[in-house]
Amino acid sequence: MFYFINLEHEILLHPRYFGPNLMTTVRQKLFSEVEGTCSGKYGFIIQVINIETIGSGYIQPSRGFVLYPIQYKAIVFRPFKGEVLEAVVKQVNKLGIFTEIGPMSCFISKHSIPSDMVFCIEDNKPRFKAQDESAIIEQDNTIRVKLVGTRTDANDIFAIGTLMDDYLGLTG
């Protein structure tokens, strides 16, 4: 799920950047340091929307660097157990399906794929195919997945998904 939240970050700036474009440099450094990263507590930071305040810089003793505390608003992506999301299939093998949901990796075990779908390799393409051939899941397909669980590390979030529910599986 996507959220709009207030966050804080500290920018450490080298003295060579002091000058007329100081605040522009601080903003650019904030964008480059936080956008596209993952915080275990808040999720993936998609984009900084608004910078609320840039605090007074604190000079680091004996170094010359300045530390700027910044408060900003950002859009973050934080998945939860039970959430239904669309995923792009990245790899199919006999163990299951590896997908990506935006910046997050998700694995779907063969035990969480409906029993009428079987693994097969045709034309050197591994895929899960329904017995009546009404649905074929292969690389680069978009599927709808329900998250069974998530694991959060300091810099990444991983998920386990299932296709064993109504309206899950191949889309379009």
C-alpha positions, -999 to +999 in steps of 0.1 A: +000+000+000+012+035-007+013+061+021+020+099+023+041+104+055+064+129+072+100+118+075+133+132+087+168+129+073+202+144+080+225+156+051+262+158+057+277+184+033+314+191+024+326+227+027+332+229-011+294+232-016+291+263+005+281+292-017+252+308-034+236+275-044+239+259-010+201+252-005+198+238-040+227+214-033+211+203+000+178+196-018+195+176-046+215+156-021+183+148-002+166+135-033+196+114-044+201+099-009+165+090+000+145+084-032+145+047-042+158+035-009+142+012+017+137+019+053+127-012+073+103+009+094+085+028+067+090+008+035+103+019+001+107+057-003+093+063-038+095+101-041+101+132-020+070+154-025+077+184-003+105+196+019+090+210+050+120+225+068+158+226+063+172+232+097+203+253+106+235+235+098+256+221+126+294+223+119+312+191+127+341+198+150+376+193+134+361+181+101+344+212+086+314+193+073+280+207+081+250+185+092+216+197+080+185+182+096+156+180+071+119+173+075+101+163+044+070+145+030+073+115+009+053+087-008+063+053+005+053+018-005+048-006+024+033-040+017+012-059+043+002-095+048-031-102+030-027-074+005-035-082-032-011-067-057-001-069-093+033-084-100+055-090-130+069-125-135+107-125-136+115-162-135+096-194-136+111-227-125+099-261-110+100-246-075+076-218-082+075-182-096+097-153-088+081-119-093+087-082-087+061-059-073+076-025-079+109-025-060+100-056-039+108-092-047+081-119-042+082-157-044+052-179-051+059-215-042+045-243-065+024-253-034+007-219-035-002-222-072-036-239-081-033-277-085-047-275-121-016-256-132+014-277-140+050-268-147+063-275-182+089-263-206+079-256-241+101-239-267+128-235-240+104-213-220+095-225-185+059-219-176+030-229-155+001-239-177-035-247-168-046-282-178-073-268-201-046-243-214-069-213-205-040-197-186-003-197-191+021-180-167+055-173-181+082-146-178+071-110-183+034-118-176+015-097-152-003-117-124-024-108-094-009-121-061-020-122-025+008-116+000+010-144+026+039-129+045+066-103+043+102-101+057+118-068+064+155-063+064+173-030+071+174-021+034+149-044+017+115-061+019+108-096+006+074-112+003+059-147-001+027-148-022-001-171-033-024-176-062-048-198-043-078-175-040-105-160-061-096-136-088-058-142-085-035-153-112-030-141-148-044-106-156-055-095-190 
